[in-house]
Amino acid sequence: MTTGNSYILETIDLCKKYGDMVAVDNLNLKVEEGIVYGLLGPNGAGKTTTILMLLGLTEPTSGQALVNGYEPFRNPLQVKSLVGYLPDNVGFYDELTGEENLLYTAALNGIGKDEAQKRIKEALKRVAMSHAAQKKVGEYSRGMRQRLGIADVLVKDPKLIILDEPTLGIDPEGIQELLSFIKDLAKQDGRTILLSSHLLHQIQQVCDKVGILVKGKLIASGTINELEQQLVSQEQMELELKAVPWDEKLGSICQAIDGVNKITVQNDMLLLECSKDIREDLVKALTANDYCPTHLTLRGVSLDSIYLRYFHKEEEYYGKVS
C-alpha cells in the first residue's frame, strides 16, 4: 500500500545481517522523484545488499524499504512494474541477437508484440545501438552490452532505474557517453536514477544528491556542497592565513576565536589548526581590529580527500578488530 510521501525511494532503519556480519546498518535513505542519486562507497560497503533489498530479492533483517510506498519483499510485482535494474554484470543470451534479447524481456514483462517492437526500436535508437540490433550479443563489447542493458531497462518504461557500478570495464569515451545518458534519463525523461558506484569523480559528474555508505552505514547524504560541509565538520581543518599588518597581535586575535586549536608560523603566513570552519568568524575578528586578510585558504579539504581519508581510517579500524 502506498504511503503518500514525497519520496520514490525510502529506507527506515533498514538492516541486513548475515550471521554476525552486519551488511547494512540502520540505513535511512530518502530519494526524491526525478533526481540522480548516487550511492557512493567502496567495495563491501553494503551498496549491492541495499539494492537487493530495494528490489525485493533479499529480505531485510529489520527495518523497512519502500519503493513508491511499496515494500519490495511483500509487494514484488508492484515494485517490479516500477523499477528497471542494470546490474554490474549484465546477463544476456549470447546466442541471441540484441533485438531478440529485448523481445524476450518484453514478453517476460507482459508487453504485447506490437508495443514491444515499438519500444525496442526507440530504445535501441536512444542508446545508439540500432546498427547492432541483429548482431549476436556474444559478439558485443562490454560497452555495447551496457548500452543494450540500458535499452533493456527502457523497454519496461520504469519510473525508477537502479544502476549498479554501470561503468566497470568500459573505455573512457564510453564512460562519458553513458554518464551523459544517465543525466538525460532524469532531466529529459523525468525518471529517478539510483546510481551505485565506488568512483567519486563519476558520481560528482552526474548526481544531484549523494549518499556515502561505509561498512553499511550512511555517514552523510545531500548535494555535493552539503556533503562537503557535513564531512568537513567531522574533520580537523587547516587554514592558511596572511594579513596586513603582520605583527604579533595577529596571532592573539586568531587564538581568541572559538575552534582554533593550534597556530604555527610558516614563512610569511599563519597555519591555523581548527576543529570547525572558522573562516567567517575569523574575517569578522580581523576586520574589527583593522586587519586586512590577503590570503585565506582551506588547506587540503575536498570531498575527494575526505572520502579517501575516511575510508582509510575505516580500513585501519577494522584491520585492528578483525
C-alpha positions as CSV (number, residue, x, y, z in Angstrom):
1,M,0.0,0.0,0.0
2,T,1.4,3.4,-0.9
3,T,2.1,5.9,1.9
4,G,1.6,9.1,0.0
5,N,5.0,10.5,0.9
6,S,7.1,12.6,-1.5
7,Y,9.9,10.1,-1.8
8,I,10.0,7.5,-4.6
9,L,12.6,5.5,-2.5
10,E,12.9,5.4,1.2
11,T,14.5,3.2,3.8
12,I,13.7,3.3,7.5
13,D,16.3,1.8,9.9
14,L,17.0,-0.8,7.3
15,C,19.3,-3.6,8.4
16,K,20.7,-6.8,6.9
17,K,22.8,-9.3,8.8
18,Y,24.4,-12.4,7.7
19,G,25.2,-14.2,10.9
20,D,27.4,-11.9,13.0
21,M,28.2,-9.7,9.9
22,V,26.2,-6.5,9.5
23,A,26.0,-5.7,5.8
24,V,23.6,-2.8,6.1
25,D,23.3,-1.0,9.4
26,N,20.2,1.1,10.2
27,L,20.1,2.7,6.8
28,N,17.8,5.8,6.5
29,L,17.8,6.9,2.9
30,K,15.4,9.3,1.2
31,V,15.4,9.9,-2.6
32,E,13.1,12.4,-4.2
33,E,11.5,11.7,-7.6
34,G,13.2,12.9,-10.8
35,I,16.8,13.2,-9.5
36,V,20.0,11.2,-10.0
37,Y,21.0,9.9,-6.5
38,G,24.5,8.5,-6.1
39,L,25.1,5.7,-3.6
40,L,28.9,6.1,-3.0
41,G,31.1,3.7,-1.2
42,P,34.0,1.2,-1.6
43,N,33.5,-2.5,-2.3
44,G,31.9,-4.2,0.7
45,A,30.2,-1.0,1.9
46,G,26.7,-2.6,1.6
47,K,25.6,-0.9,-1.7
48,T,24.6,-4.1,-3.6
49,T,22.9,-5.6,-0.5
50,T,20.9,-2.4,-0.2
51,I,19.9,-2.7,-3.9
52,L,18.9,-6.3,-3.4
53,M,16.5,-5.3,-0.6
54,L,15.1,-2.5,-2.7
55,L,14.4,-4.9,-5.5
56,G,12.8,-7.4,-3.1
57,L,15.4,-10.0,-3.9
58,T,16.5,-10.4,-0.3
59,E,14.5,-9.8,2.9
60,P,15.7,-7.2,5.4
61,T,16.7,-8.5,8.9
62,S,14.8,-5.5,10.3
63,G,13.6,-2.1,9.3
64,Q,11.7,-1.2,6.2
65,A,12.4,-0.4,2.5
66,L,9.8,1.5,0.4
67,V,9.7,2.0,-3.4
68,N,7.0,4.4,-4.3
69,G,5.4,3.4,-1.0
70,Y,5.5,-0.3,-1.6
71,E,7.6,-2.8,0.4
72,P,9.6,-4.7,-2.2
73,F,9.7,-8.1,-0.4
74,R,6.0,-8.0,0.3
75,N,4.9,-6.4,-2.9
76,P,7.3,-7.7,-5.5
77,L,5.0,-7.3,-8.5
78,Q,4.2,-3.7,-7.9
79,V,7.9,-2.9,-7.4
80,K,8.9,-4.8,-10.5
81,S,6.5,-2.8,-12.6
82,L,8.1,0.5,-11.3
83,V,11.8,-0.4,-11.4
84,G,14.4,-1.1,-14.0
85,Y,17.6,-2.7,-12.8
86,L,21.0,-2.8,-14.5
87,P,23.5,-5.0,-12.5
88,D,27.3,-4.6,-12.7
89,N,27.5,-7.7,-15.0
90,V,24.6,-7.6,-17.4
91,G,23.2,-11.1,-18.3
92,F,22.0,-11.7,-21.8
93,Y,21.7,-14.8,-24.0
94,D,24.8,-14.6,-26.1
95,E,23.4,-16.8,-28.9
96,L,20.5,-14.4,-29.4
97,T,20.7,-11.0,-31.2
98,G,20.3,-7.8,-29.3
99,E,16.7,-7.4,-30.5
100,E,15.8,-11.0,-29.7
101,N,17.1,-10.4,-26.1
102,L,14.9,-7.3,-25.8
103,L,11.9,-9.1,-27.2
104,Y,12.4,-11.8,-24.6
105,T,12.5,-9.2,-21.8
106,A,9.3,-7.6,-23.2
107,A,7.5,-10.9,-23.2
108,L,8.5,-11.6,-19.6
109,N,7.0,-8.2,-18.6
110,G,3.8,-8.9,-20.4
111,I,4.3,-6.3,-23.1
112,G,2.4,-7.1,-26.4
113,K,4.4,-7.8,-29.5
114,D,3.5,-4.6,-31.4
115,E,4.1,-2.4,-28.4
116,A,7.3,-4.3,-27.7
117,Q,8.7,-3.7,-31.2
118,K,7.9,0.0,-31.0
119,R,9.6,0.3,-27.6
120,I,12.6,-1.7,-28.7
121,K,13.2,0.3,-31.8
122,E,13.0,3.5,-29.8
123,A,15.3,2.2,-27.0
124,L,18.0,0.9,-29.4
125,K,18.0,4.2,-31.2
126,R,18.4,6.1,-27.9
127,V,21.4,4.1,-26.9
128,A,22.9,4.3,-30.4
129,M,22.6,0.5,-30.9
130,S,20.3,0.3,-33.9
131,H,23.2,-0.8,-36.1
132,A,23.8,-3.9,-33.8
133,A,20.2,-5.0,-33.3
134,Q,20.6,-8.1,-35.5
135,K,24.1,-8.9,-34.2
136,K,24.5,-11.7,-31.6
137,V,25.2,-10.4,-28.1
138,G,28.1,-12.8,-27.8
139,E,29.9,-10.6,-30.3
140,Y,29.3,-7.4,-28.3
141,S,31.9,-5.4,-26.4
142,R,31.5,-4.6,-22.7
143,G,30.3,-1.1,-23.6
144,M,27.8,-2.4,-26.1
145,R,26.4,-4.9,-23.6
146,Q,26.0,-2.0,-21.1
147,R,24.1,0.1,-23.7
148,L,22.0,-2.9,-24.5
149,G,21.4,-3.2,-20.8
150,I,20.0,0.3,-20.6
151,A,17.8,-0.3,-23.7
152,D,16.6,-3.5,-21.9
153,V,15.7,-1.3,-18.9
154,L,13.9,1.3,-21.1
155,V,11.7,-1.3,-22.8
156,K,10.0,-1.7,-19.4
157,D,9.5,2.2,-19.2
158,P,10.3,2.2,-15.5
159,K,9.7,5.1,-13.1
160,L,12.9,4.3,-11.1
161,I,16.2,3.0,-12.6
162,I,18.8,1.3,-10.4
163,L,22.3,1.1,-11.9
164,D,25.0,-0.9,-10.0
165,E,28.5,0.1,-11.0
166,P,27.5,0.6,-14.6
167,T,30.8,1.9,-15.9
168,L,33.0,-1.0,-14.9
169,G,35.2,-2.3,-17.8
170,I,34.1,0.5,-20.2
171,D,36.6,2.7,-22.1
172,P,36.8,6.4,-21.1
173,E,34.8,7.6,-24.2
174,G,32.1,5.0,-23.4
175,I,32.0,6.1,-19.8
176,Q,31.4,9.7,-20.7
177,E,28.6,8.7,-23.2
178,L,27.0,6.6,-20.5
179,L,27.2,9.3,-17.8
180,S,25.7,11.8,-20.2
181,F,22.8,9.4,-21.0
182,I,22.2,8.8,-17.3
183,K,21.7,12.6,-16.8
184,D,19.3,12.6,-19.8
185,L,17.2,9.9,-18.3
186,A,16.5,12.1,-15.3
187,K,16.4,15.6,-16.9
188,Q,14.6,14.7,-20.2
189,D,12.5,11.7,-19.1
190,G,11.8,12.7,-15.6
191,R,12.9,9.3,-14.3
192,T,14.6,8.8,-10.9
193,I,18.1,7.2,-11.1
194,L,19.8,5.4,-8.2
195,L,23.5,5.1,-9.2
196,S,25.7,2.8,-7.1
197,S,29.4,3.4,-7.5
198,H,32.8,3.5,-5.8
199,L,34.1,6.1,-8.2
200,L,33.7,9.6,-6.7
201,H,34.6,11.6,-9.8
202,Q,31.8,9.9,-11.8
203,I,29.3,10.4,-9.0
204,Q,30.2,14.1,-8.9
205,Q,29.6,14.5,-12.7
206,V,26.0,13.2,-12.8
207,C,24.4,13.1,-9.4
208,D,22.1,15.7,-7.9
209,K,22.5,14.2,-4.4
210,V,24.9,11.6,-3.0
211,G,24.8,9.3,0.0
212,I,28.2,8.0,1.3
213,L,28.0,4.4,2.6
214,V,30.7,3.0,4.8
215,K,30.5,-0.5,6.3
216,G,26.7,-0.5,5.9
217,K,26.3,2.9,7.5
218,L,25.2,6.1,5.8
219,I,27.7,8.7,7.0
220,A,26.4,11.6,5.0
221,S,23.8,12.5,2.4
222,G,22.9,15.6,0.4
223,T,24.2,17.7,-2.5
224,I,27.9,17.7,-3.2
225,N,28.2,21.1,-1.4
226,E,26.1,19.8,1.6
227,L,28.3,16.7,1.7
228,E,31.5,18.7,1.9
229,Q,30.0,20.8,4.8
230,Q,28.9,17.6,6.6
231,L,32.1,15.8,6.2
232,V,34.4,18.8,6.8
233,S,32.6,19.4,10.1
234,Q,33.9,16.0,11.2
235,E,37.5,16.6,10.3
236,Q,40.4,18.7,11.7
237,M,40.8,21.7,9.4
238,E,43.9,23.6,8.5
239,L,43.6,27.3,7.4
240,E,46.4,29.3,5.8
241,L,46.3,33.0,6.7
242,K,48.1,36.1,5.5
243,A,47.1,39.5,6.7
244,V,48.3,43.1,7.0
245,P,49.6,44.4,9.2
246,W,51.8,41.4,10.0
247,D,52.6,41.6,13.7
248,E,52.4,39.6,17.0
249,K,48.9,40.8,17.8
250,L,47.6,38.9,14.7
251,G,48.2,35.5,16.4
252,S,46.4,36.6,19.5
253,I,43.3,37.6,17.6
254,C,43.2,34.3,15.9
255,Q,43.8,32.3,19.1
256,A,40.8,34.0,20.7
257,I,38.4,32.5,18.1
258,D,36.4,29.5,19.3
259,G,37.5,26.4,17.3
260,V,41.2,27.4,16.9
261,N,43.3,24.6,18.5
262,K,46.8,25.5,17.4
263,I,48.7,28.2,15.5
264,T,52.1,27.8,13.8
265,V,54.1,30.3,11.7
266,Q,55.1,29.0,8.3
267,N,57.3,31.5,6.4
268,D,55.1,34.6,5.9
269,M,51.8,33.1,6.9
270,L,50.0,31.5,9.9
271,L,48.7,27.9,9.8
272,L,45.6,27.5,12.0
273,E,44.5,24.1,13.1
274,C,40.8,24.2,13.8
275,S,38.0,21.9,15.0
276,K,35.5,23.6,12.8
277,D,35.1,26.1,9.9
278,I,36.0,29.5,11.5
279,R,36.5,31.5,8.3
280,E,33.5,33.8,8.8
281,D,34.3,34.5,12.4
282,L,38.0,35.0,11.6
283,V,37.3,37.6,8.9
284,K,34.9,39.5,11.2
285,A,37.5,39.5,14.0
286,L,40.3,40.7,11.7
287,T,38.3,43.5,10.1
288,A,37.1,44.6,13.6
289,N,40.7,45.0,14.6
290,D,41.7,46.9,11.4
291,Y,43.5,43.9,9.9
292,C,43.0,43.0,6.2
293,P,43.2,39.3,5.2
294,T,45.2,39.0,2.0
295,H,45.2,35.2,1.8
296,L,42.7,32.8,3.5
297,T,42.7,29.2,2.2
298,L,41.3,25.9,3.5
299,R,44.2,23.5,3.1
300,G,43.7,20.1,1.6
301,V,40.0,19.7,2.2
302,S,37.8,18.4,-0.6
303,L,35.1,15.8,-0.9
304,D,37.7,13.6,-2.6
305,S,40.3,13.9,0.1
306,I,37.8,13.4,2.9
307,Y,36.3,10.4,1.2
308,L,39.7,8.7,0.8
309,R,40.8,9.7,4.3
310,Y,37.6,8.4,5.9
311,F,37.8,5.0,4.2
312,H,41.5,4.7,5.1
313,K,40.6,5.2,8.8
314,E,37.8,2.6,8.4
315,E,40.2,0.1,7.0
316,E,42.7,0.7,9.8
317,Y,39.9,0.3,12.4
318,Y,38.5,-2.9,11.0
319,G,42.0,-4.2,10.5
320,K,42.7,-3.9,14.2
321,V,39.5,-5.5,15.4
322,S,39.4,-8.4,12.9
